Amino acid sequence: MNKRTIKTVTNRILRSMMEDEKQLKLLLATETINVPDRQLDGLFVRIEQLLSRISNGQNKIILLQDLV
């Protein structure tokens, strides 16, 4: 297998995951005291989306490593 391609794809996935992690940390730092949960629904959905993207990126890297 082409190691350069594998490294490039892995780095691309990692960069995307790092950006998602930064966004996730910002959202998790959002002040939510005295705000009803139903008003925070959009925040919760976005957090779940970012977690899903990070998890998906991890799975891609693991699969790529298994194939090598």
C-alpha positions as a Markdown table, in Angstrom:
| # | Residue | x | y | z |
|---|---|---|---|---|
| 1 | Met | 0.0 | 0.0 | 0.0 |
| 2 | Asn | 1.1 | 3.5 | -0.6 |
| 3 | Lys | 2.3 | 4.8 | 2.8 |
| 4 | Arg | 2.3 | 8.4 | 1.7 |
| 5 | Thr | -1.4 | 8.2 | 0.8 |
| 6 | Ile | -2.2 | 6.5 | 4.0 |
| 7 | Lys | -0.3 | 9.2 | 6.0 |
| 8 | Thr | -2.0 | 12.0 | 4.1 |
| 9 | Val | -5.5 | 10.5 | 4.6 |
| 10 | Thr | -4.8 | 9.9 | 8.3 |
| 11 | Asn | -3.5 | 13.5 | 8.8 |
| 12 | Arg | -6.6 | 14.9 | 7.0 |
| 13 | Ile | -8.9 | 12.9 | 9.4 |
| 14 | Leu | -6.9 | 14.0 | 12.4 |
| 15 | Arg | -7.0 | 17.7 | 11.4 |
| 16 | Ser | -10.8 | 17.5 | 11.0 |
| 17 | Met | -11.1 | 15.8 | 14.4 |
| 18 | Met | -9.0 | 18.4 | 16.1 |
| 19 | Glu | -11.2 | 21.2 | 14.6 |
| 20 | Asp | -14.3 | 19.3 | 15.8 |
| 21 | Glu | -12.8 | 18.9 | 19.3 |
| 22 | Lys | -12.1 | 22.7 | 19.5 |
| 23 | Gln | -15.7 | 23.4 | 18.5 |
| 24 | Leu | -16.9 | 20.8 | 21.1 |
| 25 | Lys | -14.9 | 22.4 | 23.9 |
| 26 | Leu | -16.4 | 25.8 | 23.1 |
| 27 | Leu | -19.9 | 24.4 | 23.2 |
| 28 | Leu | -19.3 | 22.5 | 26.4 |
| 29 | Ala | -18.1 | 25.8 | 28.0 |
| 30 | Thr | -21.4 | 27.5 | 27.1 |
| 31 | Glu | -23.1 | 28.9 | 30.2 |
| 32 | Thr | -26.4 | 27.1 | 30.7 |
| 33 | Ile | -27.3 | 27.9 | 34.3 |
| 34 | Asn | -31.0 | 28.5 | 34.8 |
| 35 | Val | -31.8 | 27.8 | 31.1 |
| 36 | Pro | -34.5 | 25.1 | 30.6 |
| 37 | Asp | -33.3 | 22.0 | 28.7 |
| 38 | Arg | -35.8 | 22.5 | 25.9 |
| 39 | Gln | -34.2 | 25.8 | 25.1 |
| 40 | Leu | -30.8 | 24.0 | 24.9 |
| 41 | Asp | -32.0 | 21.4 | 22.5 |
| 42 | Gly | -30.1 | 22.9 | 19.6 |
| 43 | Leu | -26.9 | 23.0 | 21.7 |
| 44 | Phe | -27.4 | 19.3 | 22.7 |
| 45 | Val | -27.9 | 18.3 | 19.1 |
| 46 | Arg | -24.8 | 20.1 | 17.9 |
| 47 | Ile | -22.7 | 18.5 | 20.7 |
| 48 | Glu | -24.0 | 15.1 | 19.7 |
| 49 | Gln | -23.2 | 15.8 | 16.1 |
| 50 | Leu | -19.6 | 16.8 | 16.9 |
| 51 | Leu | -19.2 | 13.7 | 19.1 |
| 52 | Ser | -20.4 | 11.5 | 16.3 |
| 53 | Arg | -18.0 | 13.1 | 13.8 |
| 54 | Ile | -15.0 | 12.6 | 16.2 |
| 55 | Ser | -16.1 | 9.0 | 16.8 |
| 56 | Asn | -16.4 | 8.4 | 13.1 |
| 57 | Gly | -13.0 | 9.8 | 12.5 |
| 58 | Gln | -11.5 | 7.5 | 15.1 |
| 59 | Asn | -13.2 | 4.6 | 13.5 |
| 60 | Lys | -11.8 | 5.5 | 10.1 |
| 61 | Ile | -8.2 | 5.7 | 11.4 |
| 62 | Ile | -8.6 | 2.4 | 13.1 |
| 63 | Leu | -9.9 | 0.8 | 10.0 |
| 64 | Leu | -7.1 | 2.3 | 7.9 |
| 65 | Gln | -4.5 | 1.0 | 10.4 |
| 66 | Asp | -6.1 | -2.5 | 10.3 |
| 67 | Leu | -5.9 | -2.5 | 6.5 |
| 68 | Val | -2.2 | -1.7 | 6.5 |
